[in-house]
Amino acid sequence: MTNPEPTPLLFAAFRFDPRNQCLWREEERLPLRPKVFAVLHCLLANAGQMVSKAELLKAGWPGTVVGEAVLAVCIQEIRELLGDNATTPRFIATVHRRGYRFIADVSPVLSAEVPVPSALPLPPPSPQHPAPILVGRVTELTRLEAGLSAALHGRRQLLFVAGEAGIGKTALIDTFVTQAREQHAVRVLHGQCVEHHGAAEAYLPILDALGRLCRDPREAQVVAILRRFAPTWLIQMPWLLNQAEREALQRELRTVTRERMLREMAEALEALSEEAPLVCVLEDMHWSDFATLDLLSVLARRREPARLLLLCSYRPLEITAQDHPLKSITLDLRGRNHSDEIALDLLSHDAVEQYVTACRGAESIQLAPQIDAHALAVVLYRHTEGNPLFMVKLIDDLEARAALAHAATHEEQTATATLATVVPHNIRQMVEQQFARLSPIQRKTLLTASVEGVEFSATSIAAVLKEPAEVVEERCDDLVQQSAFLRFAEAGDWPNGGVAAHYRFTHALYRTILYERLTAPQRVRTHLQLGSSIEAAYGERAREKAAELAIHFELGRDYQRAVRYLQHASTNALLRQANREAITALRKGLTLLPQWPDSPERLTHELRMRLMYGQVMMAVKGYAAPEVEQAYARARELCQQLGETPKLFPAIAGLWGFHLVRAELTLARELAEQLLRLASTTQETNALVDAHFMLGCTLLFQGELTVAHQHFEAGTALHAIPNHYWYASRAVQDPTVACFAYGAFAHWFLGMPDQAVEWNRAALARAQELAHPFSLVFSVDMAASLHMCRGEVDEARQQAEALLTLAQDQEFTFWEGTARNAGVGTHPARASGPGPRSDGTRIGGISRNRRAD
């Protein structure tokens, strides 16, 4: 016996097709996420009856622990699709605290071919979330449409929308995106930067946007494209991978570069734009991290055709006051014609009057005949100066207080004068008045939420308030219904496998005003409570939230935990090749350390951070940067205070690299000899190989070839064991490979050209066996140099071509230049002819290479 075919259902202008899991409004197919479909199906199947929240949760999220607020978000999504609202429902009525009821007439469609009657009127937009009324922005919309038109023809576009808080950037972008979706079926990637008080999380808005897209079941192909074009980004979203996939990618990506991550994302976005035109919206870029700005710059400069429109908003005053790098980037990109900027100004009086008229026409405000639209616009313009946010919220506030209705009881002149007396003088005063009308527990909830940020989780707020999450979710739902302070945000995964309801303040200004209401002790206490609750919830995975936790504990004055999470944040940044974010976190951590009590634990944490800081500064500014010497000198001093022998070796090794590259060879030799003594004491194999290499390299540069050769032989005899430090590094080669490569030149200068070739081959073999990119590139470069010394131009060119291929594949910019020089025969050693030399001419060439090691 086969199951009966599910019957399509008809209600109002809609047809619900359970077989194909879709919803039709006349001839238009409306998108339904699987969970939205399941909830709507459950309501329609029980039309006219109350369906409990538990039943709906079971239908939409079988076997998953979720809060009721997730269901509320789903119901709101259905209402928006149907043009319904909670206050005067036509389709879905709320049964308070119990569930929902589908109240419209539902009838089965006897034949799947029966069309939906075209005479049925479409329901109006929901008054609770009305379609935005945009006025005074015709020119700006036209420029956005021109940018999209160019992108549709394969000419990538970057447009900045600039304006201060409340000027209407989001409203303009939302209106444009809605039109673009309707007219051109574009795919939209939407990311949001968040305000931070310390180290920002690298690529946060991009990862946020990708995460939203990948969670959409309709976008399964996005994950496939990331697997193919951007595996380094896929690993940043571990929930998309199973354990085996994560481990495989982690092994493959041990030596990922910043350049590779940027290239991969650029290619992935271009691949996405081939399927459908792509609009990538990044809001509030004045809070952006450095890594995201690097990606933005790369995307704008690429010459490959792409149906890609990048749309970024920011506040000019913020980037000027903070000296944010976005300022120089926007100037540079505009100067090179890689971007354009749309600056928003305050609305004119005519635009304000258009808005009032449009509101009256849409019946979204009850404007009585006695109140002239022009006169009301005069009052609004006088008090708001054309600020769109203030204007919109002011009208909402007047409605909420019934001020418009009260004024309407007077004659026309008296009515407008009455309005003028009740209008707040600025948006802060208006928010304060709205806030005062809330209940005490609602105020407490919002104040606590303001500490977490513009977006917050009801679960974490509930932990601070010591209330059940469901109670806080219901309270936040009520605040959303009031439309003043909150709106729904996309639900987020919680570490226990459940789904946490998320909410957003209607504007960042609301969050800021409420946060500033808190006293200093209240802020400290709440930040500490929030940090502790998030830390407890994430447990062993708390490092994933390191940047956020560091801020909470710093502002909560728990400096010990703040420093620990700043160290984790710097490690997370380095895994994404975001050196500047790592530097910011380490500097902040070092600044907070004096807040700790003087103890060995404090010195130990400083030592770790100094060593990390020295390594990152080498990558960013080079071996000879003053910051490198300062970091490693302090690390050595700390080792001496702690008696920390294991950490003393890398501290001295960092100083050795600094002085060697500065050609301070006497001091470099003393340090290398000290390293050899330390390694001889511990008898640790890798330390011995490193020490022999460093001392041999220094002696080679000093012209003491025989002794240098002896140290290279000692290093190669020990066979270093590959370890995480050098394998994960982009700027350190295997010490055994280095001993063989530099030992080859020691043989050459000693007049043993055949042995030089053998040692060089040993370096190449070792590097190939290890499959370590930097070691391989290093050994190939040294081979090309040796062939140049021997006068073997063809062999040198072959090695140079191999070096160029490797360098381009791994994006080692320095080695690309070295390869091109070697390939055209301009290497400094060419002048020495084919015979070996012992006068030190070639040593200068090796020193040049060592500067990149």
C-alpha positions in Angstrom: 0.0 0.0 0.0 1.4 3.3 -1.1 1.1 6.6 0.9 -1.5 9.0 -0.5 -0.1 11.9 -2.4 0.0 15.0 -0.2 -2.8 17.5 -1.2 -1.9 21.1 -2.0 -3.8 23.6 0.2 -5.3 26.9 -0.8 -5.7 30.0 1.4 -6.3 33.6 0.3 -3.9 34.3 -2.6 -1.6 31.5 -1.6 -1.2 27.8 -2.6 0.9 25.5 -0.4 2.4 22.6 -2.2 3.6 20.0 0.3 4.9 17.6 -2.3 7.4 20.1 -3.7 7.8 21.9 -0.4 7.0 25.3 -1.8 4.6 28.2 -1.4 3.0 30.1 -4.3 1.5 33.6 -4.3 -0.4 33.7 -7.6 2.4 33.0 -10.1 5.3 33.8 -7.8 7.1 31.0 -6.0 8.1 32.1 -2.5 11.3 30.7 -0.9 10.8 28.5 2.1 13.6 27.2 4.3 13.0 23.5 5.3 12.2 24.5 8.9 9.8 27.3 7.9 8.1 24.8 5.5 7.7 22.2 8.4 6.2 24.8 10.8 3.8 26.2 8.2 2.8 22.7 7.1 2.0 21.8 10.8 -0.1 25.0 11.2 -2.0 24.4 7.9 -2.7 20.7 8.7 -4.3 21.9 12.0 -6.0 25.0 10.7 -8.4 26.5 13.1 -6.9 24.7 16.1 -4.3 25.8 18.6 -0.9 24.1 17.9 1.3 24.1 21.0 4.9 25.5 20.8 6.1 22.0 21.7 4.4 20.5 18.7 5.7 23.1 16.4 9.3 22.7 17.7 9.0 19.0 17.3 7.8 19.5 13.7 10.6 21.9 12.8 13.5 20.8 14.9 13.0 17.0 15.5 15.6 15.7 17.9 17.3 19.1 18.5 17.2 21.2 21.6 16.1 24.7 20.7 14.6 27.6 22.6 11.1 29.0 21.9 12.6 32.2 20.5 13.9 30.2 17.5 10.3 29.3 16.9 9.3 32.9 17.2 11.8 33.9 14.6 10.4 31.2 12.3 6.8 32.4 12.8 7.9 36.0 12.1 9.5 34.8 8.9 6.2 33.2 7.8 4.2 36.3 8.7 6.5 38.4 6.6 6.1 36.0 3.7 2.3 36.2 4.0 2.2 40.0 4.7 0.7 39.2 8.2 1.3 40.8 11.6 0.8 39.8 15.2 -1.3 42.8 16.2 -4.1 42.3 13.7 -3.5 38.8 12.3 -5.1 37.6 9.1 -3.4 34.2 9.1 -1.5 33.3 12.2 -2.8 34.3 15.7 -0.7 34.0 18.8 -2.2 32.1 21.7 -0.3 33.8 24.5 2.3 31.6 26.2 0.8 28.4 24.6 1.2 28.3 20.9 -0.3 29.6 17.6 -3.4 29.1 15.5 -3.9 29.4 11.7 -7.1 31.4 11.5 -7.6 31.9 7.7 -9.9 29.5 5.7 -7.9 26.6 4.2 -9.2 24.4 1.5 -7.7 21.5 -0.4 -6.9 21.9 -4.1 -8.7 19.1 -5.8 -6.4 19.1 -8.8 -2.8 20.2 -8.9 -3.6 22.0 -12.1 -6.2 24.3 -10.6 -4.8 27.8 -10.8 -4.9 30.3 -7.9 -7.7 32.8 -8.6 -6.1 36.0 -9.8 -9.0 38.1 -8.5 -7.9 37.4 -4.9 -6.2 40.5 -3.5 -2.7 40.2 -2.1 -2.4 40.9 1.6 -0.8 44.2 2.5 2.7 44.4 3.9 2.9 43.8 7.6 2.5 47.0 9.6 4.8 45.4 12.2 7.6 45.3 9.7 6.5 47.6 6.9 8.4 48.0 3.7 10.9 50.8 4.2 9.9 54.2 2.9 12.9 55.7 1.3 12.8 59.4 0.4 15.4 61.9 -0.8 17.8 59.2 -2.1 16.9 59.0 -5.8 20.4 60.1 -6.9 22.1 57.6 -4.5 19.9 54.7 -5.7 20.6 55.6 -9.3 24.3 55.4 -8.6 23.9 52.0 -6.9 21.9 50.7 -9.8 24.6 51.9 -12.2 27.2 50.0 -10.2 25.1 46.8 -10.3 24.6 47.2 -14.0 28.4 47.3 -14.6 28.8 44.3 -12.3 26.2 42.4 -14.3 28.3 42.9 -17.3 31.4 41.4 -15.6 33.0 44.6 -14.4 33.5 44.2 -10.7 32.5 47.2 -8.6 33.4 48.5 -5.1 31.1 51.2 -3.8 31.4 52.8 -0.4 28.3 54.3 1.2 29.5 56.9 3.7 27.5 58.8 6.3 27.3 59.4 10.0 25.1 57.4 12.5 21.4 57.4 11.7 21.9 59.0 8.2 20.1 56.1 6.5 23.0 53.9 5.1 21.3 50.6 6.1 17.8 51.8 4.7 19.4 52.7 1.4 21.3 49.5 1.1 18.3 47.4 2.1 16.1 49.0 -0.4 18.7 48.6 -3.1 19.3 44.9 -2.3 15.6 44.2 -2.2 15.2 45.7 -5.7 18.3 43.9 -7.0 16.9 40.5 -5.7 13.6 41.1 -7.4 14.9 42.4 -10.7 18.1 40.5 -11.2 18.0 37.4 -9.0 21.3 38.2 -7.3 22.9 36.2 -4.6 23.5 38.4 -1.5 26.4 37.9 1.0 25.8 40.1 4.0 28.4 40.6 6.8 28.4 43.0 9.7 31.4 44.5 11.6 31.0 44.9 15.3 32.4 47.5 17.7 35.3 46.2 19.7 37.5 47.6 22.5 40.6 45.5 21.8 41.9 43.0 19.3 39.4 42.4 16.5 38.7 38.9 15.2 40.3 38.5 11.8 37.9 38.4 8.8 34.9 38.6 11.2 32.4 40.1 8.7 33.4 37.8 5.9 33.2 34.7 8.1 29.9 36.0 9.4 28.5 36.4 5.9 29.8 33.0 4.7 28.4 31.3 7.8 24.9 32.8 7.2 25.0 31.7 3.5 26.3 28.2 4.3 23.6 27.6 6.9 20.9 28.2 4.3 19.9 24.7 2.9 19.2 26.3 -0.5 22.9 27.3 -0.8 24.5 23.8 -0.6 26.6 24.6 -3.6 28.3 27.3 -1.6 30.1 24.7 0.5 31.1 22.8 -2.6 32.6 26.0 -4.0 34.5 26.7 -0.8 35.9 23.1 -0.8 37.2 23.6 -4.3 38.4 27.1 -4.3 38.9 28.1 -0.6 39.7 25.2 1.7 41.6 27.5 4.0 38.3 29.4 4.7 36.3 26.2 5.1 38.5 25.1 8.0 37.5 28.4 9.7 33.9 27.1 9.9 34.4 23.7 11.5 30.6 23.0 11.8 30.6 22.4 8.1 33.1 19.5 8.3 33.2 16.2 10.0 36.1 15.1 12.2 38.0 13.3 9.4 37.6 16.3 7.0 38.8 18.7 9.6 41.9 16.7 10.4 42.7 16.2 6.7 42.4 19.9 6.0 44.5 20.8 9.0 47.3 18.6 7.8 47.1 20.1 4.3 47.0 23.7 5.6 49.8 23.6 8.1 51.8 26.2 6.0 49.0 28.4 4.7 50.0 32.0 3.8 48.0 35.2 4.2 48.4 35.6 0.4 46.9 32.2 -0.3 43.9 33.0 1.9 43.3 36.2 0.1 43.6 34.6 -3.3 41.4 31.7 -2.4 38.5 33.9 -1.2 38.8 36.1 -4.3 38.6 33.1 -6.5 35.7 31.6 -4.5 33.7 34.8 -4.8 34.4 35.0 -8.5 33.2 31.4 -8.8 30.0 32.2 -6.9 29.4 35.2 -9.2 29.5 32.9 -12.2 26.4 31.0 -10.9 24.5 34.2 -10.1 25.5 37.9 -9.8 26.9 38.4 -6.3 26.2 41.5 -4.1 28.5 41.4 -1.1 27.4 43.9 1.6 29.7 44.7 4.5 28.3 47.1 7.0 30.0 49.4 9.6 33.4 49.0 8.1 34.7 51.7 10.4 34.9 48.8 12.9 36.6 46.5 10.5 39.6 44.4 11.3 42.8 44.8 9.3 42.6 41.4 7.6 39.1 42.2 6.1 40.5 45.5 4.7 43.3 43.5 3.0 40.7 41.2 1.4 38.6 44.2 0.3 41.7 45.8 -1.3 42.6 42.6 -3.1 39.1 42.1 -4.4 38.9 45.6 -5.8 42.3 45.4 -7.5 41.9 42.1 -9.3 41.5 42.4 -13.1 39.6 39.2 -13.7 36.0 39.8 -14.9 33.4 39.0 -12.2 29.7 39.8 -11.7 30.6 41.1 -8.3 29.4 44.2 -6.5 31.0 45.0 -3.2 28.9 47.4 -1.1 30.5 48.8 2.1 29.1 51.3 4.6 31.1 53.3 7.1 31.1 56.5 9.2 33.7 59.1 8.0 34.1 60.7 11.5 34.8 57.4 13.1 37.7 56.5 10.8 39.1 60.0 11.1 38.9 60.1 14.9 40.4 56.6 15.2 43.0 57.0 12.4 41.5 53.8 11.0 43.4 52.3 8.0 40.1 52.3 6.1 40.7 56.1 5.5 43.9 55.5 3.5 42.5 52.5 1.7 39.4 54.4 0.5 41.6 57.3 -0.7 44.0 54.9 -2.5 41.3 52.9 -4.2 39.4 55.9 -5.4 42.7 57.5 -6.6 43.3 54.4 -8.7 39.7 54.2 -10.0 39.1 50.9 -8.2 36.2 52.2 -6.1 33.6 55.0 -5.8 31.9 56.6 -2.9 28.3 57.7 -2.2 28.2 60.2 0.6 24.8 60.6 2.3 23.7 63.9 3.7 20.8 65.0 5.9 17.3 65.0 4.3 15.9 68.2 3.0 12.7 69.7 4.3 10.9 68.5 1.1 12.1 65.0 1.7 10.8 65.0 5.3 7.4 66.2 3.9 7.5 63.4 1.3 8.1 60.9 4.1 5.1 62.2 6.1 2.9 62.1 3.0 4.1 58.6 2.2 3.4 57.4 5.7 -0.2 58.8 5.5 -0.7 57.2 2.1 0.5 53.8 3.5 -1.6 54.3 6.6 1.4 53.5 8.7 0.7 56.5 10.9 -2.7 57.7 11.9 -2.5 61.4 10.8 -5.7 63.2 11.4 -7.1 65.7 8.8 -6.5 68.6 11.3 -2.8 68.0 11.1 -1.3 69.3 7.9 1.5 67.2 6.5 3.5 70.3 5.7 3.1 71.7 9.2 4.1 68.4 10.8 7.1 68.2 8.4 8.2 71.6 9.7 8.0 70.4 13.3 9.9 67.2 12.4 12.6 69.0 10.4 13.1 71.7 13.0 13.8 69.0 15.7 15.6 66.3 13.6 17.4 68.5 11.1 16.6 65.9 8.5 18.3 63.0 10.3 16.4 59.9 9.0 16.8 57.7 12.0 15.6 60.4 14.4 12.7 61.3 12.1 11.4 57.7 11.7 11.8 56.9 15.4 10.3 60.2 16.4 7.1 59.5 14.4 7.0 56.0 16.0 7.4 57.5 19.4 4.7 60.1 18.9 2.3 57.3 17.8 3.2 55.2 20.8 2.3 58.1 23.1 -0.8 58.9 21.2 0.6 62.4 20.7 -0.7 62.6 17.2 -4.2 61.7 18.2 -4.1 64.1 21.1 -2.9 67.0 18.9 -5.7 66.1 16.4 -8.3 67.2 18.9 -7.2 70.8 18.5 -7.5 73.2 15.6 -4.9 73.1 12.9 -2.5 75.8 14.3 -3.0 74.6 17.9 -2.5 71.0 16.8 0.9 71.6 15.3 1.9 73.8 18.2 0.9 71.0 20.6 3.1 68.6 18.7 6.1 71.0 18.9 5.8 70.9 22.7 6.0 67.1 23.0 8.8 66.4 20.5 12.1 65.5 22.2 15.1 67.6 21.4 17.4 64.9 20.2 17.5 61.1 19.7 19.0 60.5 23.0 16.2 62.2 24.8 13.7 60.2 22.7 15.4 56.9 23.5 15.4 57.8 27.2 11.7 58.5 27.1 10.9 55.2 25.4 13.1 53.4 27.9 11.3 55.0 30.8 8.0 53.5 29.6 9.3 49.9 29.8 8.8 47.7 32.8 11.7 47.4 35.3 12.6 43.9 34.2 12.5 44.9 30.5 14.9 47.8 31.3 17.2 45.4 33.2 17.3 43.0 30.3 18.1 45.6 27.8 20.8 47.2 29.9 22.4 43.7 30.4 22.1 43.1 26.6 23.9 46.4 25.8 27.0 45.1 27.5 27.2 42.1 25.1 26.9 44.3 22.0 24.7 45.3 19.2 23.8 41.6 18.7 23.4 39.3 21.7 22.3 35.8 22.7 19.3 35.4 25.0 21.0 32.4 26.5 24.0 34.4 27.7 21.8 37.2 29.0 19.7 34.7 30.9 22.8 33.3 32.6 23.7 36.8 33.9 20.1 37.5 35.0 19.9 34.0 36.5 16.6 33.3 34.7 15.6 30.5 32.4 16.5 31.2 28.8 12.9 30.7 27.7 11.8 33.5 30.0 14.3 35.9 28.6 13.5 34.9 25.0 9.8 35.6 25.6 10.6 39.0 27.1 12.8 39.9 24.2 10.0 38.7 21.8 7.7 41.1 23.5 10.2 43.9 23.0 10.5 43.0 19.3 6.7 43.2 19.0 6.9 46.7 20.4 9.3 47.6 17.6 11.2 50.1 19.6 14.5 48.6 20.8 15.0 45.1 19.4 14.6 43.0 16.2 15.2 39.4 15.6 18.6 38.2 14.4 19.5 34.8 13.0 19.7 32.1 15.6 23.1 30.8 16.4 24.5 27.4 17.4 25.2 26.9 21.1 28.1 24.6 22.3 25.7 22.1 23.8 24.3 21.3 20.4 21.2 23.5 20.8 20.3 26.7 19.0 20.3 30.0 20.9 18.0 32.9 20.0 19.8 36.0 19.0 18.5 39.6 18.9 19.8 42.9 17.6 19.3 46.5 18.7 17.4 48.4 16.1 20.4 50.7 15.7 23.8 50.8 17.2 22.9 54.2 18.7 20.3 52.5 20.9 22.8 50.1 22.3 25.3 52.9 22.9 22.8 55.1 24.8 21.7 52.2 27.0 25.3 51.1 27.7 26.2 54.7 28.8 23.3 54.6 31.3 25.2 51.9 33.3 27.4 53.1 36.1 31.1 52.0 36.0 30.6 49.3 38.7 27.6 48.0 36.8 29.6 47.7 33.6 32.5 46.0 35.3 30.2 43.5 37.1 28.1 42.7 33.9 31.1 42.3 31.7 32.6 39.8 34.2 29.4 37.9 34.5 29.0 37.7 30.7 32.5 36.6 30.1 32.2 33.9 32.8 28.9 32.6 31.4 30.2 32.4 27.8 33.4 30.7 29.1 31.5 28.2 31.0 29.1 27.4 28.1 31.9 26.9 25.6 34.2 24.9 28.0 37.1 23.5 26.0 36.0 25.4 22.9 36.2 28.8 24.7 39.4 29.6 22.7 37.1 30.0 19.7 35.6 33.1 21.4 39.0 34.4 22.6 38.7 37.9 21.2 35.2 38.4 22.7 36.2 36.9 26.0 39.3 39.0 26.3 37.2 42.2 25.9 34.7 41.1 28.6 37.4 40.1 31.1 39.4 43.2 30.4 36.4 45.5 31.0 35.4 43.2 33.9 38.8 43.9 35.4 39.7 40.2 35.5 43.1 40.9 33.9 44.5 37.4 34.4 41.8 35.8 32.2 41.9 38.8 29.8 45.7 38.2 29.2 45.2 34.4 28.7 42.5 35.0 26.1 44.5 37.7 24.4 47.2 35.0 23.9 44.6 32.7 22.5 43.3 35.5 20.3 46.8 36.1 18.9 47.2 32.4 18.2 43.8 32.3 16.4 44.9 35.3 14.3 48.1 33.7 13.3 46.3 30.6 12.2 44.4 32.9 9.8 47.7 34.6 8.8 46.4 37.9 10.3 49.7 39.2 11.7 48.4 42.7 12.6 45.5 41.3 14.6 48.0 39.1 16.4 50.2 42.1 17.1 47.3 44.1 18.5 46.3 41.3 20.8 49.9 40.8 22.1 50.4 44.5 22.7 47.1 44.7 24.6 48.1 41.7 26.7 51.5 43.1 27.5 49.8 46.4 28.5 47.5 44.6 30.9 50.2 42.5 32.5 51.3 45.2 35.0 47.7 44.8 36.5 48.7 41.4 37.7 50.4 40.9 41.1 54.1 40.4 40.7 54.6 36.7 40.6 56.4 33.9 38.6 53.1 33.2 36.7 53.0 36.8 35.5 56.6 36.6 34.3 55.9 33.3 32.5 52.9 34.8 30.6 55.0 37.8 29.6 57.8 35.5 28.4 55.4 33.6 26.1 54.0 36.8 24.7 57.5 38.3 24.1 58.6 35.3 22.2 55.4 35.3 20.1 55.7 39.0 19.5 59.3 38.7 18.3 58.3 36.0 15.9 55.4 38.0 14.5 57.4 41.2 14.2 60.1 39.3 12.2 57.4 38.3 9.7 55.9 41.8 9.5 59.0 44.1 9.8 61.9 41.8 9.2 64.7 40.3 11.2 66.5 43.7 11.8 63.5 45.6 13.1 64.2 47.3 16.5 61.0 45.7 17.9 62.5 42.2 17.3 65.6 43.0 19.4 63.5 44.5 22.1 61.2 41.5 22.3 63.9 38.9 22.4 66.2 40.9 24.7 63.3 41.1 27.2 62.5 37.4 26.7 66.1 36.6 27.6 66.0 38.8 30.7 62.8 37.0 31.8 64.4 33.6 31.2 67.2 34.6 33.5 64.8 35.8 36.2 62.7 32.5 36.0 65.6 30.2 35.4 63.7 29.1 32.3 66.3 27.2 30.2 63.9 25.7 27.5 62.6 29.2 26.6 66.1 30.7 26.7 67.1 29.0 23.5 64.5 30.6 21.2 65.1 34.0 22.9 68.8 33.9 22.1 68.1 32.4 18.6 65.9 35.4 17.9 68.7 37.8 18.9 71.1 35.9 16.8 69.0 36.4 13.7 68.6 40.1 14.5 72.4 40.7 14.8 73.4 38.4 11.9 71.2 40.2 9.4 72.6 43.5 10.6 76.1 42.1 9.9 77.0 42.4 13.5 78.9 39.1 13.2 81.0 39.2 16.3 77.9 39.5 18.5 76.1 37.0 16.4 79.0 34.5 16.9 78.9 35.0 20.7 75.2 34.3 20.7 75.6 31.2 18.4 78.3 29.8 20.7 76.0 30.4 23.7 73.3 28.5 21.9 75.6 25.5 21.2 76.6 25.4 24.9 72.9 25.4 25.9 72.1 22.6 23.4 75.1 20.6 24.6 73.7 20.8 28.1 70.2 19.6 27.2 71.3 17.2 24.4 68.1 17.9 22.6 68.6 16.9 19.0 66.9 19.7 17.2 68.5 22.3 19.4 71.9 20.9 18.6 71.2 20.9 14.9 70.0 24.5 15.1 73.0 25.6 17.1 75.5 24.0 14.7 73.7 25.6 11.8 73.7 29.1 13.4 77.3 28.9 14.4 78.4 27.4 11.1 76.5 30.1 9.2 78.1 32.9 11.2 81.6 31.5 10.8 80.9 31.1 7.0 80.1 34.8 6.8 83.3 35.6 8.8 85.3 33.6 6.3 86.3 30.8 8.7 85.4 28.1 6.2 87.0 25.0 7.7 85.4 25.5 11.1 82.1 26.4 9.5 82.2 23.2 7.5 82.8 21.2 10.6 79.7 22.6 12.2 77.6 21.9 9.1 78.8 18.3 9.2 77.9 17.9 12.8 74.4 19.3 12.1 73.7 17.0 9.2 75.0 13.9 11.2 72.3 14.5 13.9 69.2 14.4 11.6 66.7 16.9 13.1 63.3 15.6 13.8 60.5 17.6 12.1 58.6 19.6 14.7 55.6 21.9 14.9 57.6 25.1 15.3 59.5 25.1 12.0 56.9 23.0 10.1 54.2 25.5 10.8 56.5 28.5 10.1 56.5 30.4 6.9 60.0 31.8 7.5 62.0 29.0 9.0 63.6 26.2 7.1 64.4 22.7 8.4 67.8 23.1 10.1 69.2 19.9 8.5 68.3 21.3 5.0 70.0 24.6 6.0 73.2 22.7 7.1 73.3 20.8 3.8 72.6 24.0 1.7 75.1 26.2 3.5 77.6 23.3 3.8 77.5 23.1 0.0 78.9 26.6 -0.2 81.5 25.9 2.4 82.8 23.1 0.2 82.7 25.4 -2.8 84.8 28.1 -1.2 87.2 25.4 0.1 87.8 24.4 -3.5 85.7 21.2 -3.5 83.1 21.8 -6.3 82.0 18.1 -6.6 81.3 17.8 -2.9 79.4 21.1 -3.1 77.1 19.6 -5.7 76.6 16.4 -3.5 75.7 18.5 -0.4 73.3 20.6 -2.5 71.6 17.5 -3.8 71.3 16.3 -0.2 69.6 19.5 0.8 67.1 19.2 -2.1 66.4 15.5 -1.2 65.8 16.3 2.4 63.4 19.2 1.5 61.5 17.1 -0.9 61.2 14.3 1.6 59.8 16.6 4.2 57.4 18.3 1.7 57.9 21.5 3.7 57.3 24.5 1.3 59.8 27.0 2.8 62.5 24.4 3.1 61.9 23.3 -0.5 62.0 26.9 -1.9 65.0 27.7 0.2 67.0 24.6 -1.1 66.0 25.2 -4.7 67.2 28.9 -4.4 70.5 27.7 -3.0 70.9 25.2 -5.8 70.3 27.9 -8.4 72.9 30.0 -6.7 75.5 27.2 -6.6 75.0 26.5 -10.3 75.5 30.2 -11.0 78.8 30.0 -9.1 79.9 27.0 -11.1 79.0 28.9 -14.4 76.3 26.3 -15.2 73.9 28.8 -16.7 71.3 26.3 -18.1 71.1 24.3 -14.9 70.8 27.6 -12.9 68.0 28.7 -15.2 66.2 25.4 -14.8 66.4 25.7 -11.0 65.3 29.3 -11.2 62.2 28.3 -13.2 61.4 25.6 -10.6 61.9 28.2 -7.9 59.6 30.7 -9.6 56.9 28.0 -9.9 57.2 27.1 -6.3 57.3 30.7 -5.1 54.2 31.7 -7.1 52.3 28.6 -5.9 53.2 29.2 -2.3 53.1 33.0 -2.7 56.6 33.7 -1.4 57.0 37.2 -2.9 60.7 37.5 -2.0 61.6 34.3 -3.7 59.9 35.3 -6.9 62.3 38.2 -7.2 65.3 36.0 -6.4 64.1 33.5 -9.1 63.8 36.2 -11.8 67.3 37.5 -11.0 68.8 34.0 -11.1 66.9 33.2 -14.3 68.3 36.1 -16.3 71.9 35.5 -15.1 72.3 38.7 -13.0 73.3 36.9 -9.8 76.2 38.7 -8.1 78.3 35.5 -8.1 78.3 35.4 -12.0 81.3 37.7 -12.1 83.4 35.2 -10.3 83.6 32.8 -13.3 83.3 29.1 -13.2 86.0 28.3 -10.6 85.7 28.2 -6.8 86.6 31.3 -4.8 87.8 31.8 -1.3 87.9 35.6 -1.0 84.3 36.0 0.3 82.7 37.4 -2.8 79.9 34.8 -2.7 79.4 35.2 1.0 77.6 38.5 0.5 75.2 36.7 -1.8 74.4 34.1 0.8 73.9 36.9 3.4 71.3 38.4 1.1 69.4 35.1 1.0 69.7 34.8 4.8 67.8 38.0 5.2 64.7 36.3 3.9 65.2 33.1 5.9 
